Amino acid sequence: MNLKHLSCIVDVDLCYDNIKYQLQAAQTSHNSYHLALNNSSLEVDLHRLNDGGHLVIFGGNSYTTHMKEEVSGYRVVIGGKTCIFDKDNDPTVIRSTSAGKLMRYIVSNGEHVDQGQPFAEIEVMKMIMPVVAPLSGCIKFEQNAGSILNPGTVLGTLELDDPSTVNKAELYTGGLPEYSSMDYSHGKKLHQKYRHTRTLLENIMAGYTFPDEHFSKILQDSVKLLYSTLKNPSLPLYECEELLSALSGRIPVQVEYEIHSLLSHYSNHLNSIVAQFPGQAIASVLDNHAASIENKQERDAFYMQTQGITDLVIRYRKGVKGHLKSVLYKILRTYLSHENYFAGPYDKCVSKLKEEMKDGDIKEVLSVIFSHANLENKNQLVLKLLEEVTKNGNKLSILTDELKSILEDLANLTGAGYHQVSLKARQFLITAHQPSYEMRYNQIESIFLRPPTRRTTSARRSTTSSSPPAS
């Protein structure tokens, strides 16, 4: 399988009313696309409908669309309104308008033909139909007589007598409509931004991407936003409040009141150094109420209803900083779980991958290969994550045993595609055990500012008294 065939980026040229739009579409997730036109961009969510159409969501609005590709363009129906986009039509290229069989050429190859003059005959549904030249010029055939034709098959090319007669479409220089997709689709609140940003980075690890000219900025902004939200002590508060609002009226009032009281106390002390998310206390509230329920089915139902809160408590059992380390570990773990299969020649690695996953779904094999096809962008993500950790405090404080193991595995990766990641992981491990610059500066400063001790002074006096007198 050629990795070039797994590209998520497609260039699309559309013509409408003699204006040409050069778009670039990149698949950023299973149902999301990033459209780029000149220096503008747009995020679109796309969901397939049972009738073959699609539900398109962007700008806070949704549209039901149907599209049919024709030989000369695309017929698009949006909300009951039809719009026909022409393909980039080159009159020097003559195509078949329907499926059939090329019976014969009427003129010789390279002969001059006039505009509207028949030059070939094709059989369509047992009827012989002529093919005429759209403009005057010398024709060169591309198919042999007897060839089976599909709609759009190139029959020949024309060398025009007067190329100036071709009416070329004007290139569109404007941009796409501007709006903030996060404001509408993903929300403005802290936990909504975190959820969207983490999903975006996980999709990059899965092999999805953005157009090259937009990728670096999107990656940099997303990594910074991820760290800023993960370090914010309000993140678990917003997440728990969202879960409680969904459970309001479905769990006992007393349980809801006690959890709200704990969250209120935590909210009032967010700026305190010793403030810790009351996960253990919330778990105790749930366990105490479950213990008071005698009926096993009702108790199990209560646990199922509050499973989301229990999962939240587990994620923050080591506080906000522990949750940050866990998220970083999972992202790096995903990278390593895919790239471990490709330490060697590509064809042998794919064969080994298929052999190891022979009992699993073929989709799992394809997902790993699809992820590897985007290795360059995945490497940039790993480098940005490690760089951001370096900027955001002492590396030793974030280096858990799990993260240390992952970084050691990254440092041991071999192959030309991994040398930057491997080097960065080695540097991180080496410098993580060194004192920070501020600590080393303070140590040197304290040495120079330290007053002389008595022992040093007395030693100098004894040295002076024991020295021989000057002659």
KACOR-V168495 format. One record per residue. N is the residue number from 1. RES is the residue in one small letter. SS is DSSP state (hx for helix, st for strand, lp for the rest). D_LAST is the distance of its C-alpha to the last C-alpha in Angstrom with 1 decimal. Layout:
N|RES|SS|D_LAST + N|RES|SS|D_LAST
This chain:
1|m|lp|93.8 + 2|n|lp|92.1 + 3|l|hx|89.5 + 4|k|hx|90.5 + 5|h|hx|93.9 + 6|l|hx|92.2 + 7|s|lp|90.8 + 8|c|lp|91.3 + 9|i|st|91.3 + 10|v|st|94.5 + 11|d|st|95.1 + 12|v|st|98.4 + 13|d|st|100.2 + 14|l|st|103.0 + 15|c|st|105.3 + 16|y|st|107.2 + 17|d|lp|109.3 + 18|n|lp|107.7 + 19|i|st|104.1 + 20|k|st|101.8 + 21|y|st|99.3 + 22|q|st|96.6 + 23|l|st|95.5 + 24|q|st|93.0 + 25|a|st|93.8 + 26|a|st|91.3 + 27|q|st|92.3 + 28|t|lp|89.7 + 29|s|lp|91.4 + 30|h|lp|94.7 + 31|n|lp|96.5 + 32|s|st|94.2 + 33|y|st|93.7 + 34|h|st|91.3 + 35|l|st|93.0 + 36|a|st|91.1 + 37|l|st|92.6 + 38|n|lp|90.4 + 39|n|lp|87.5 + 40|s|st|89.4 + 41|s|st|90.0 + 42|l|st|92.3 + 43|e|st|92.4 + 44|v|st|95.8 + 45|d|st|97.1 + 46|l|st|100.0 + 47|h|st|102.4 + 48|r|st|105.3 + 49|l|lp|108.7 + 50|n|lp|111.6 + 51|d|lp|113.8 + 52|g|lp|111.3 + 53|g|lp|109.8 + 54|h|st|106.4 + 55|l|st|105.2 + 56|v|st|102.5 + 57|i|st|100.1 + 58|f|st|97.8 + 59|g|lp|97.0 + 60|g|lp|98.4 + 61|n|st|101.9 + 62|s|st|103.8 + 63|y|st|106.3 + 64|t|st|108.8 + 65|t|st|108.8 + 66|h|st|110.7 + 67|m|st|110.1 + 68|k|st|112.0 + 69|e|st|110.6 + 70|e|lp|113.1 + 71|v|lp|113.0 + 72|s|lp|112.1 + 73|g|st|110.1 + 74|y|st|109.7 + 75|r|st|112.2 + 76|v|st|110.4 + 77|v|st|112.2 + 78|i|st|110.1 + 79|g|lp|111.8 + 80|g|lp|115.2 + 81|k|st|114.2 + 82|t|st|114.2 + 83|c|st|111.6 + 84|i|st|111.7 + 85|f|st|108.4 + 86|d|st|108.9 + 87|k|lp|106.8 + 88|d|lp|105.0 + 89|n|lp|108.2 + 90|d|lp|107.9 + 91|p|lp|111.4 + 92|t|lp|110.4 + 93|v|st|110.3 + 94|i|st|113.8 + 95|r|st|114.0 + 96|s|lp|116.8 + 97|t|lp|118.0 + 98|s|lp|119.4 + 99|a|lp|119.6 + 100|g|st|122.0 + 101|k|st|122.5 + 102|l|st|122.0 + 103|m|st|125.5 + 104|r|st|125.1 + 105|y|st|123.6 + 106|i|lp|126.1 + 107|v|lp|124.0 + 108|s|lp|121.9 + 109|n|lp|118.2 + 110|g|lp|116.5 + 111|e|lp|119.8 + 112|h|st|119.9 + 113|v|st|121.3 + 114|d|lp|122.3 + 115|q|lp|121.4 + 116|g|lp|123.8 + 117|q|lp|125.0 + 118|p|st|125.4 + 119|f|st|123.3 + 120|a|st|123.6 + 121|e|st|125.7 + 122|i|st|124.6 + 123|e|st|126.7 + 124|v|st|126.2 + 125|m|lp|128.4 + 126|k|lp|130.9 + 127|m|st|131.1 + 128|i|st|130.0 + 129|m|st|127.8 + 130|p|st|126.5 + 131|v|st|122.9 + 132|v|st|122.5 + 133|a|lp|119.7 + 134|p|lp|118.1 + 135|l|lp|117.3 + 136|s|lp|118.2 + 137|g|st|116.2 + 138|c|st|115.8 + 139|i|st|115.7 + 140|k|st|113.8 + 141|f|st|114.9 + 142|e|lp|112.5 + 143|q|lp|115.0 + 144|n|lp|117.7 + 145|a|lp|121.3 + 146|g|lp|122.1 + 147|s|lp|118.7 + 148|i|st|118.6 + 149|l|st|117.3 + 150|n|lp|115.5 + 151|p|lp|115.2 + 152|g|lp|112.5 + 153|t|lp|112.6 + 154|v|st|111.7 + 155|l|st|114.8 + 156|g|st|113.5 + 157|t|st|111.4 + 158|l|st|112.5 + 159|e|st|111.2 + 160|l|st|112.5 + 161|d|lp|114.3 + 162|d|lp|112.8 + 163|p|hx|109.6 + 164|s|hx|109.5 + 165|t|hx|112.5 + 166|v|lp|110.3 + 167|n|lp|109.6 + 168|k|lp|106.0 + 169|a|lp|104.9 + 170|e|st|102.4 + 171|l|st|99.0 + 172|y|lp|98.2 + 173|t|lp|94.9 + 174|g|lp|94.9 + 175|g|lp|93.6 + 176|l|lp|94.8 + 177|p|lp|95.5 + 178|e|lp|92.4 + 179|y|lp|92.2 + 180|s|lp|89.8 + 181|s|hx|91.2 + 182|m|hx|89.0 + 183|d|hx|90.5 + 184|y|hx|94.0 + 185|s|hx|93.8 + 186|h|hx|90.8 + 187|g|lp|90.2 + 188|k|lp|87.5 + 189|k|lp|86.3 + 190|l|hx|83.0 + 191|h|hx|84.5 + 192|q|hx|87.0 + 193|k|hx|84.2 + 194|y|hx|82.3 + 195|r|hx|85.4 + 196|h|hx|86.3 + 197|t|hx|82.7 + 198|r|hx|82.3 + 199|t|hx|85.8 + 200|l|hx|84.8 + 201|l|hx|81.7 + 202|e|hx|83.6 + 203|n|hx|86.2 + 204|i|hx|83.6 + 205|m|hx|82.5 + 206|a|lp|86.2 + 207|g|lp|86.4 + 208|y|lp|87.7 + 209|t|lp|85.9 + 210|f|lp|85.9 + 211|p|lp|86.2 + 212|d|hx|83.0 + 213|e|hx|82.4 + 214|h|hx|82.7 + 215|f|hx|81.1 + 216|s|hx|77.4 + 217|k|hx|77.9 + 218|i|hx|80.3 + 219|l|hx|77.9 + 220|q|hx|74.9 + 221|d|hx|76.8 + 222|s|hx|78.5 + 223|v|hx|75.3 + 224|k|hx|73.7 + 225|l|hx|76.8 + 226|l|hx|77.0 + 227|y|hx|73.5 + 228|s|hx|74.0 + 229|t|hx|77.2 + 230|l|hx|75.9 + 231|k|hx|73.0 + 232|n|lp|75.3 + 233|p|lp|76.1 + 234|s|lp|79.5 + 235|l|hx|80.7 + 236|p|hx|82.0 + 237|l|hx|83.6 + 238|y|hx|85.6 + 239|e|hx|86.6 + 240|c|hx|87.8 + 241|e|hx|89.7 + 242|e|hx|91.5 + 243|l|hx|92.6 + 244|l|hx|93.8 + 245|s|hx|95.8 + 246|a|hx|97.6 + 247|l|hx|98.3 + 248|s|lp|99.4 + 249|g|lp|102.9 + 250|r|lp|102.7 + 251|i|lp|100.4 + 252|p|lp|100.9 + 253|v|hx|100.0 + 254|q|hx|97.8 + 255|v|hx|95.6 + 256|e|hx|95.3 + 257|y|hx|94.4 + 258|e|hx|91.7 + 259|i|hx|90.0 + 260|h|hx|90.2 + 261|s|hx|88.5 + 262|l|hx|85.6 + 263|l|hx|85.2 + 264|s|hx|85.4 + 265|h|hx|82.6 + 266|y|hx|80.5 + 267|s|hx|81.2 + 268|n|hx|80.1 + 269|h|lp|76.7 + 270|l|lp|75.9 + 271|n|lp|72.7 + 272|s|lp|71.3 + 273|i|lp|68.5 + 274|v|lp|70.3 + 275|a|lp|73.8 + 276|q|lp|75.5 + 277|f|lp|78.9 + 278|p|lp|81.3 + 279|g|hx|82.6 + 280|q|hx|82.7 + 281|a|hx|84.6 + 282|i|hx|87.1 + 283|a|hx|87.7 + 284|s|hx|88.3 + 285|v|hx|90.9 + 286|l|hx|92.7 + 287|d|hx|92.6 + 288|n|hx|93.8 + 289|h|hx|96.8 + 290|a|hx|97.6 + 291|a|hx|97.6 + 292|s|hx|100.2 + 293|i|lp|102.6 + 294|e|lp|104.9 + 295|n|lp|106.8 + 296|k|hx|104.9 + 297|q|hx|106.3 + 298|e|hx|105.3 + 299|r|hx|101.8 + 300|d|hx|101.4 + 301|a|hx|102.7 + 302|f|hx|100.1 + 303|y|hx|97.3 + 304|m|hx|98.6 + 305|q|hx|98.8 + 306|t|lp|95.2 + 307|q|hx|93.7 + 308|g|hx|92.0 + 309|i|hx|90.1 + 310|t|hx|89.2 + 311|d|hx|87.8 + 312|l|hx|85.8 + 313|v|hx|84.3 + 314|i|hx|83.4 + 315|r|hx|81.6 + 316|y|lp|79.5 + 317|r|lp|78.9 + 318|k|lp|75.2 + 319|g|hx|75.1 + 320|v|hx|74.8 + 321|k|hx|71.7 + 322|g|hx|73.4 + 323|h|hx|76.3 + 324|l|hx|74.1 + 325|k|hx|72.6 + 326|s|hx|76.1 + 327|v|hx|77.5 + 328|l|hx|74.5 + 329|y|hx|75.1 + 330|k|hx|78.8 + 331|i|hx|78.4 + 332|l|hx|75.9 + 333|r|hx|78.1 + 334|t|hx|81.0 + 335|y|hx|79.0 + 336|l|hx|78.0 + 337|s|hx|81.5 + 338|h|hx|83.0 + 339|e|hx|80.3 + 340|n|hx|79.8 + 341|y|hx|83.1 + 342|f|hx|81.9 + 343|a|lp|79.0 + 344|g|lp|80.5 + 345|p|lp|83.3 + 346|y|hx|85.5 + 347|d|hx|88.9 + 348|k|hx|87.7 + 349|c|hx|86.2 + 350|v|hx|89.4 + 351|s|hx|91.4 + 352|k|hx|89.1 + 353|l|hx|89.4 + 354|k|hx|93.2 + 355|e|hx|93.2 + 356|e|hx|91.1 + 357|m|lp|93.3 + 358|k|lp|96.6 + 359|d|lp|97.9 + 360|g|lp|96.9 + 361|d|lp|98.2 + 362|i|hx|97.7 + 363|k|hx|96.6 + 364|e|hx|93.4 + 365|v|hx|92.7 + 366|l|hx|93.4 + 367|s|hx|91.2 + 368|v|hx|88.2 + 369|i|hx|88.8 + 370|f|hx|89.4 + 371|s|hx|86.1 + 372|h|hx|84.3 + 373|a|lp|85.9 + 374|n|lp|83.8 + 375|l|hx|80.5 + 376|e|hx|78.5 + 377|n|hx|79.3 + 378|k|hx|78.6 + 379|n|hx|75.2 + 380|q|hx|74.4 + 381|l|hx|75.6 + 382|v|hx|73.3 + 383|l|hx|70.3 + 384|k|hx|71.0 + 385|l|hx|71.4 + 386|l|hx|68.0 + 387|e|hx|66.4 + 388|e|hx|67.9 + 389|v|hx|66.6 + 390|t|hx|63.1 + 391|k|hx|63.5 + 392|n|lp|65.0 + 393|g|lp|62.2 + 394|n|lp|60.3 + 395|k|hx|61.9 + 396|l|hx|61.0 + 397|s|hx|63.1 + 398|i|hx|66.2 + 399|l|lp|65.7 + 400|t|lp|68.2 + 401|d|hx|69.1 + 402|e|hx|72.2 + 403|l|hx|70.3 + 404|k|hx|67.6 + 405|s|hx|70.3 + 406|i|hx|72.0 + 407|l|hx|68.8 + 408|e|hx|68.0 + 409|d|hx|71.6 + 410|l|hx|71.1 + 411|a|hx|67.8 + 412|n|lp|69.7 + 413|l|lp|72.5 + 414|t|lp|72.9 + 415|g|lp|74.6 + 416|a|hx|74.1 + 417|g|hx|75.6 + 418|y|hx|73.2 + 419|h|hx|69.7 + 420|q|hx|68.8 + 421|v|hx|70.0 + 422|s|hx|68.3 + 423|l|hx|64.9 + 424|k|hx|65.2 + 425|a|hx|65.9 + 426|r|hx|62.9 + 427|q|hx|60.6 + 428|f|hx|62.1 + 429|l|hx|61.6 + 430|i|hx|58.0 + 431|t|hx|57.0 + 432|a|hx|59.1 + 433|h|lp|56.6 + 434|q|lp|53.6 + 435|p|lp|52.5 + 436|s|lp|53.8 + 437|y|hx|51.7 + 438|e|hx|51.7 + 439|m|hx|50.4 + 440|r|hx|47.6 + 441|y|hx|46.6 + 442|n|hx|46.6 + 443|q|hx|44.5 + 444|i|hx|41.8 + 445|e|hx|41.9 + 446|s|hx|41.6 + 447|i|hx|38.4 + 448|f|hx|36.7 + 449|l|hx|38.1 + 450|r|lp|37.2 + 451|p|lp|34.9 + 452|p|lp|31.7 + 453|t|lp|32.5 + 454|r|hx|30.9 + 455|r|hx|29.9 + 456|t|hx|27.8 + 457|t|hx|26.1 + 458|s|hx|25.4 + 459|a|hx|24.0 + 460|r|hx|21.5 + 461|r|hx|20.5 + 462|s|hx|20.1 + 463|t|hx|18.0 + 464|t|hx|15.6 + 465|s|hx|15.5 + 466|s|hx|15.0 + 467|s|lp|12.0 + 468|p|lp|8.8 + 469|p|lp|6.4 + 470|a|lp|3.8 + 471|s|lp|0.0
